[in-house]
Amino acid sequence: MTRTPLLHNLLAQPLSGEQIEERSFACIDQLTPEHGFLPDQWQVVRRLIHTTADLGLLDLVSFSPDALASGSAALRAGRPIFTDSNMIRSGLSLPRLRSVYPAYGPESISCHVADTDVAEEARQSGLLRSLFAMRKARAMADGGILLFGNAPVALLELNRMIIEEGVRPALVVAMPVGFVHVVESKEELMELGVPFIAITGRRGGSPLAVATLHAICSIAK
């Protein structure tokens, strides 16, 4: 039996990347006619669904009332960005960030998890590097944008700083993924009165943290 590869259909009617994204968003809107999010919140949630093709996120994304206003203002002011993994740092688009604040550069995004001093502290203590990476970023946590997609212990340390040291981030994107310390780290954060966007439960991941900040860039322009 002769079979024609499906690729030929695409070649006969090609779509650009922008057209594919537009069509994807249209599909998401069609599949989620009643979602209950405010328009700006929906820009974020729709981007997260687009990133994962997971409509289950509709029931998991949570916003503090001030999250998008505070996050947008922080981006427009060029506030520093902390990431709990180098995957997030690599995934963030400088052109997107610079569309909001032209002076954003690689030095504006910090990830200390692979730093030599952090690794040595972790080795000596028997604790995770992510804990000491968050401690090293203490100075920028006040008024900064903090993205968590991988390390719930780093988020727990931030929570401690908020409770015990009065740290006030501009925005916390709380999306660590996994089974240990994950759920409680998010639940604790959401009770602390700081601006946050969280994926409740065990789901999350670095790509979702990246997608969230990219969506806020579009809102903040």
Beta strands, then each sheet from edge to edge (+ up, - down):
strand 1: 61-63
strand 2: 81-83
strand 3: 109-110
strand 4: 145-148
strand 5: 171-174
strand 6: 196-199
sheet 1: 1+ 6- 5- 4- 2- 3-
end
